[in-house]
């Protein structure tokens, strides 16, 4: 998997996201329980404007690490970007239960205010 990670990084540096996705898919085939690969794939899909596909990948990552606040916040940010504020707020409520400080910080970054 480390070999694929090196290829992914190299393709990203040379701005070849399609090729990066190929290597991420190969890495996922070898280790489908690596949440980091799913998150990386979601991030690239988001960069490519494929938001719905990115959400599916974040969901896969959360199946593996269901209480990972960082992944949850990436998903919330994508919902925000897509204008799906109800879904975003739903995730933030879950995050608050796990780590209220991170949820507050997210609100400050995204919305410019502390939500009480």
C-alpha positions in Angstrom: 0.0 0.0 0.0 2.9 2.4 0.6 3.9 2.1 -3.0 0.4 3.1 -4.1 0.5 6.0 -1.6 3.7 7.3 -3.3 2.1 7.0 -6.7 -1.0 8.9 -5.5 1.2 11.7 -4.1 3.2 12.0 -7.2 0.2 12.1 -9.4 -1.4 14.8 -7.2 1.8 16.9 -7.4 1.6 16.7 -11.2 -2.1 17.6 -11.1 -3.3 14.3 -12.5 -6.3 13.6 -10.2 -7.7 10.9 -12.5 -4.4 8.9 -12.2 -4.4 9.5 -8.5 -7.9 8.1 -8.2 -6.7 5.0 -10.1 -4.0 4.4 -7.5 -6.3 5.1 -4.6 -8.8 2.6 -6.0 -6.0 0.0 -6.2 -5.0 0.8 -2.6 -8.6 0.4 -1.5 -8.8 -3.0 -3.3 -5.8 -4.1 -1.2 -7.0 -2.7 2.0 -10.7 -1.6 2.0 -10.6 -1.1 5.8 -8.2 1.8 5.6 -10.4 4.9 6.3 -7.6 7.2 5.2 -7.7 5.9 1.6 -11.5 6.5 1.5 -11.0 10.0 2.8 -8.3 10.8 0.3 -10.5 9.5 -2.5 -13.3 11.7 -1.2 -11.1 14.7 -1.1 -9.9 14.2 -4.7 -13.5 13.7 -5.9 -14.5 16.9 -4.2 -11.7 18.7 -5.9 -13.0 17.3 -9.2 -16.5 18.6 -8.5 -17.9 15.1 -7.9 -19.5 15.9 -4.6 -22.0 13.1 -4.5 -19.3 10.5 -5.1 -17.2 12.2 -2.4 -20.0 11.8 0.1 -20.2 8.1 -0.7 -16.5 7.8 0.1 -16.8 9.7 3.4 -19.6 7.4 4.3 -17.3 4.4 3.6 -14.6 6.0 5.8 -17.2 6.5 8.6 -18.3 2.9 8.5 -14.7 2.1 9.4 -14.1 4.9 11.9 -17.6 5.9 12.9 -16.6 8.4 15.6 -13.8 10.1 13.7 -14.7 13.8 14.2 -12.3 14.9 11.4 -14.0 12.8 8.8 -17.4 13.9 10.1 -16.4 17.5 9.7 -15.1 17.0 6.2 -18.5 15.5 5.3 -20.2 18.5 7.0 -18.1 20.9 5.1 -19.0 19.1 1.8 -22.7 19.4 2.7 -22.1 23.1 3.4 -20.5 23.5 0.0 -23.4 21.7 -1.6 -25.9 24.0 0.2 -27.3 21.1 2.2 -27.4 22.9 5.5 -29.9 20.5 7.2 -27.5 17.6 6.7 -24.5 19.7 7.7 -26.2 20.7 11.0 -27.2 17.1 11.7 -23.6 16.0 11.5 -22.5 19.0 13.7 -24.9 17.8 16.4 -23.2 14.4 16.3 -19.8 16.0 16.5 -20.9 18.2 19.4 -21.6 15.0 21.4 -18.1 13.7 20.8 -16.0 16.9 20.8 -17.9 20.2 21.3 -14.7 22.3 20.9 -14.1 21.0 17.3 -17.8 21.6 16.5 -17.5 25.2 17.7 -14.3 25.7 15.8 -15.9 24.4 12.6 -18.7 26.9 13.1 -16.3 29.7 13.5 -14.3 28.8 10.4 -17.3 28.1 8.1 -20.0 30.4 9.4 -17.9 33.1 11.2 -19.6 32.7 14.6 -19.7 30.5 17.6 -22.9 28.5 17.8 -24.3 28.0 21.3 
